[in-house]
């Protein structure tokens, strides 16, 4: 095997730079940026325009850009690429468990017979019942059919993959509980935060609270957040909440507008839309409290970014958050908006932001990207080496 390991990566993301980007796409970009220094060459199959052009402003990896996001177009090109690139790469790497990534990774696996690594960043579509998923996504009958097909594909992919990587032990435990036969090939490598970008700054606190993430009403608990914010505004009429992030869909944009009108909060809630990292840091440091009421998360990168800036965090009492953050944040029952409002009110009145900031920053420093990349690439190197030895026999 050559000194450098060649990886073909399936990065068929849903992100649209300038509109929205998810934590798993951000993770992929951070991983690949650093992998080159460890002896890895990535060729990435993704939708145009390549996210690296916007995220880094320069070429980080070789990109094969698909010009159309349609299902048939994508699958046809994936099959052709799997055949054309048959002998050029050592490892197949799927950056998450979404439908197209899983299906494309299976095509590559069956055509190329190379080791397959899948990063499992969420099991939401498996763990939630169809009724709940229909409510979350506003899914049609056809949409629910695709969810069922996706579940079947995941089962097949998990069995055929050589390595499955998760970002937390909570996610690993959920995965292996559902699929006990794959236990030996599931590994945790974690997630990180760019501590050079996300850091404290002594700025005027223009906002009382901030939410950072995709504006997905049901998934991110924004409906409950606005109910809690209405109570806060009754107590503090000038209180400002800033929602930072792009809309998940037109449906979510419409729902959010309706909720703001219904609760009479248009003067107390600012919506920024999609924001670049440097502006995110400014908004975080201009806010007193970070709040996230997600009903499900595989990790929650935005929480870590807020902590790196020293911003006190109020978050859902999910097991994954307790595993990652211990007693550092303030936990709430996201479904009890009155309890959320009470916790938020107490924190806003305490003015104890500076002393908490030091603790939060130290906690965030436990999550450097370099450690994550080192673990992940070490696993890939072992799998590539084992496959190379097996071929020689």
TASULBEL-V561008 format. One record per helix or strand of 2 or more residues. SS is the DSSP state (H for helix, E for strand). FROM is the first residue (numbers start at 1). LEN is the number of residues. If there is no record, write none. Layout:
((SS	FROM	LEN) (SS	FROM	LEN))
//
This chain:
((E	5	7) (H	23	16) (E	40	8) (H	51	5) (E	62	5) (H	71	14) (E	91	4) (H	99	14) (E	115	6) (H	124	4) (H	130	8) (H	141	20) (E	163	4) (H	169	10) (H	180	6) (E	186	3) (E	207	6) (H	222	14) (E	241	4) (H	250	13) (E	269	5) (H	277	9) (E	287	6) (H	301	8) (E	312	5) (H	319	7) (E	330	3) (H	337	14) (H	353	12) (H	369	24))
//
